[in-house]
Amino acid sequence: MLKKQKLGTKILMVFLGALLILSSLIGCATEKPTPTSLPKEAVVFGYGGWDTQQWMSEIASFIVEHGYGYPIEKVNAANVAILQAIEIGEIDIHMEVAELSLQEPLKKLLESGQGEKAGIAYPGLWQGWLVPTYMIKGDPARGIEATAPDLKSVFDMPKYWELFKDPEVPEKGRLYGCIPGWQCEITNQLKMEAYGLDDYYNLFTPGSDAALSASMVAAYEKGEPWFGYYWSPTWVLAKVDMTPLEEPAWEEALWNDEAKYACAFPTEASLIITHVELRRRAPEVAGFLEKYTHPDEEMNEALLYMQDNDVGPPEAAIWYLQTHESTWMEWVTSDVASKVKAALP
């Protein structure tokens, strides 16, 4: 009888144990994943058509991917198109937005409530019209005499138009404009009208930054005239000696379509712009972008590195992360910095 009781007790214990295990399995099957266990959404960078924007996008995306663990996507688009894509939620980050040059599309984005200023990529962006310095001062070492010794301002350009003859329309001179899709494409056209230069010059639009810079360097190396738009920081203006033409001082009242931008380009900070949802779904990334910034001299150094070593923004970004730890480690926490350094080749 005692043996039967012991056997029954064992059976009951086995049965109860099985119930506990089954209950535990059911609970695990129905338990909801915690927020930290959910996969992270990709962070989408707008990938513009010029070196500085691509270089900063490469640096920031490397840190976001390897330091914060987010998948990364890069979408090629023109400058204004990136802002438009942020407004509709297709792109999260634009790493280089000139606040005044892109005044209208940026204002539209910010007023839509879908975009916000996340940080300052670097403090100074210069833009303007230039000619080779040897046209004004000559270059004895190269045997070049000054062809426009009295040239100082945009208002002197009508009397010198024949020096800059357009090879396609030689009845006028040629002014090299900016990149298709950039706001300055419109700005330069209206400036020409405001200064009365449209009667003397054709505005030539190159197909890319590479085409524009190549035209300047080719003319410079041959000692030929060149008149056009460019900006700084850039490797080109570190390579060739150009003189900016004087314009009336910048005035906010003149910086619009109606006034035809009849003044100098403003020197402006370059902004990082993000979609508002990025702060909600990736707050640590938003915090990192608030601290992200480059001194001007680092920008020029990086651009010269690309040019001198014939490498693109991805390779230059790796070089920068390897050689400028004192700057970028200020943007992130020590644990994030450790992960980024471990991921570097």
N, C-alpha and C positions, 0 to 999 in steps of 0.2 A: 504493500500500500504506500509506504514511504517513497519507494522508487518511482511509483506512478506520479506522486505529487511533485517530486523533483523534476521528472520529465515534463510535466505540464508547465511548471514554472519556467523551464528552459525554453519551451515552445513560445510561451507568452512573451518572454524577453526578446527572443528573436523577432517575433511579430512586431513588437513595439519599436525595436531598432529599425526594422525595415520601414515602418511608418515615418520615423524621424528622418531617415535618409531621403525617402520619397518627398516629404514635405520640404526638405532643404533644396532638393533638385528643382521642385516646382517654383520655389521662391527665387532661385537663381535665374530660372528661365524667364520669369516675369519682371525681374528687377530692371529698372530703367538705367541706362548708362549715365554716369555723372558727366557734367559739362567738360571736365578735363579729359574724359575718355572719348569724346566726340572728335572726329577728324577736323582739322582746321581748314577753313575755306582758303582758296588761293588768293594771294594779294596780287593785283594786276597793275603793272606799271605801264604808263604811256611811254613809248619809245620814239622820241622825236628824231628829226633828220639832221642833227648837228652834234658835234663831238662832245661839248660840255654836258649837254643834257643826257646823252647816252652814257657818258663816263660816270656821272653822278647816279644815274639809274642802275648801273652795274654795281657800284659800291653799295648803295642802299639795298638793292635786291639780294646781294650776297649776305649782308648782315641780317636781313629779314628772314632769309631761308635758313642759314646755318646758325645764326644766333638765337632766333626766336621760333624756328621750326615750322614756318609757314611755306606751303607750296608757292611757287612764283610763276607768274605769266607775264610776258612782255608783248605789247600790241604796238606794231608800227603804225604811226599816224602823223599827220602834219600838226603843227603847233596848235592852231585854233581847234582842229578836230579833236585833239586830246581833251580840251576843256569841254567840248560838246559831248564827248563820250563819258566824261565824269558826271555831267548833268543827268544823263540817262542811266547811270549806274553800270556802265560797261567797263570803265577804267577806274581804279582807285587813286592813283598817284601820278601827278605831273611834277617832275623834279626841278623844272626851271621855267618860271613864268615871269616875264618882264612886266611889272605891274602897270606901268603907264603905256608902254607900247601895245599891250594887249588889253587896254582899258575897257573897251566896250564888251568884248566876249567874256572877260573876267567879271565885269560888273553883272552881266546877265546871269552867269553861273552863280555868283554869290547871292544875288537877289532871288534866285530860284529856291534857295534853301538847301540845295543839294551839294554844294561845294563849300570848302572853308580854307582859310589860310592856315597852313600847318607849321610853317617855319620859314627861315631865310636861308637859302642855299649858299649865297655869298653876297657880300654887301654892295658891290659896285658893278654896274653894267654901263659901259659907255657905247654910244652909237654916233655915227656921223658920216660926212662925206670927206674923202681924202684925195690927195694927189701925191706922187712921189716927191720927196724932199729935193731931189736933184733938179727937178724942174724949176724950183725957186732959188736954190742955192748953188746948183751945179754940183759936180763930183769930180774934182781934179784927178783923183786917183784912178778914175775910170775914163778920164778924158771927156767927161760930159759937161757941157756948158749949160747955164741956166737959160731956159726958153721962156719962162714966165716969172722974171725976177720981182715984179710988182704984185704978184698974185697973193692975196690975203684972204678974201672972203668970197662967199657964194655970189655976191653982187659984182665981182670982177670976172666971172666966168663967161658972160656974153662976148667979151672982146677976145677971148682965148679959144673959142669953140673950134677953130680950124686946126688947133693942135690935137684935138681929140676926135677927128673925123670918124664917123661911123662907117666901117667898111661896107656895110650893106646899103646905107642911105647916106652917101658922102655930102649931101647938101646940109647935113646937120652933124653936130658932135654926138658922141655916145656917153651916156651916164650909166654905169653898171648898177643895177638895182639889187634888191635882196631876193630871198628865196621864195618861190611860189608857195602860197598858202600862209605866209607870214603877214602880220598886220602892216609891217613896214613897206610891203609892196604897194599898198594903198597910200600910206604916209608919204613915201618918196614921190609918187605921182602928183599928189596935191602940193607938196613942197615945191616941186618944179614949177607948177602953175603960180604959186604964191610969189616966187622969186622971179617970175618972168622968163624962166629958162626953157620952158617948153617950146618957145619959138626958135631956140638955138640947139637944143639937144633932144635926142630920142632916149627914152628910158628902156634899156635893154635888160630883160629878166633872164638870168642864168637858170639852168635847170636844177642846180643843187649848190650847197655850200662848197663842195669840191670844185665845181666849175667856176664859181665866183673867185675863190682863193687862187685857183690855178691861173685865171686871167691876170690877176694882180701880180703874182710872182713871175709869170712869163714876161710881162711888160717890164717889170723891174729888172730882171736879169738881162734884158736886151737894152735897157736904158731908154725905153720908149714911154710916151705919155700914157697915163691911165687916170681916169676920173670915176669915182664910184663910192658906193656905200659899204661900210664894214663896221665891225664892233669889236670890243675888247671886254673880257680877256680872250685871247686867241693866239695860236702859235704864229700866225701869219705876220702880225704886227710886231712880233719879237724877231722875226726873220728879215723883214724889209723895213726901210726907213721911210715912213709916210708922214705927211703933214695934214692935219685936219684943217678944213676951211672954216673960217669964222662965220657964225650965224648970229642973228639977234638972240639975246639971252632968253632962256626958256621962261615962258609965262603960261600959267594954267589956263588963262582966258584964250590963249591962242592955240592950245593943244586940243583941237577938235576938227572935224571934217569941215565945218562951216568956215572956220578961220584958216583952213588949209595948212595947219601945223607950221605956221610961218615963224618958226623960231627953232633954236637948237633942240636936239633930242635931249630929254632929261637924263641925268645920271641917276639910275634907279637900282634899288635892291632887287635881287632875283628871288622870287618866292617859290616855296613848295606848296602846291595846292592838292587837296585830297577830297574825296567824296566823304560826306558827313558820316556815313555808316561805318567807315573804317575805324573811327574812334570807339564805336560801340562793340564791334566784333573783334577788334585787335587793338585794345587800348595801349598795350606795351609798344606796338609799332608806332602809333600816333605819338606817344611820349618820346620815342627815339627820334622821330622826324622833327619834333620841336627843338631838339638839341643839335641837330645836324647843321653844320655850317663850315665853309671853307674860307680861309684868308685868301685874298686876291693873288698873292704870290704863289700859293699852292696851285691855283688854277693854271696860271701861266706855266709853272714847272711841269704839270701833268701834260699840258698840251704840247710843250716842247718835247717831252719824253715820247709821246706818240709819234710826233713828226720825225725826230732824230732816229728812233728805233724801228720805224715803219710798222707800228703795231696799232691795233684798234682799241676802242674803249674797254672791252672786256679784259684784255691783257694789261692795260694801263690801270684798271681798277685793282687787279691783283697786286701789281707793283706798288700802288699807293697803300694798300692795306698792309703790305709787308714792310714798307719804309717810313710810314707816317703814323705809327701807333700812338704817338703823343697827342695827335689831334683826334683820331676817331675813337680812341678808348674813352674820351671824355663824353661821348654821346651815349654810352651804354654802361650797364652794370658789369661788375667784374666777372660774373658767371657767363654772361653773354659774350664778353670779350674773349674768354677762354675757349668757348665753342667756336667762335669765328677764327681765332688763331689756329685751332686744331684742324679746321677745314681748309686752311690755306695750303697750297702746294709747297 
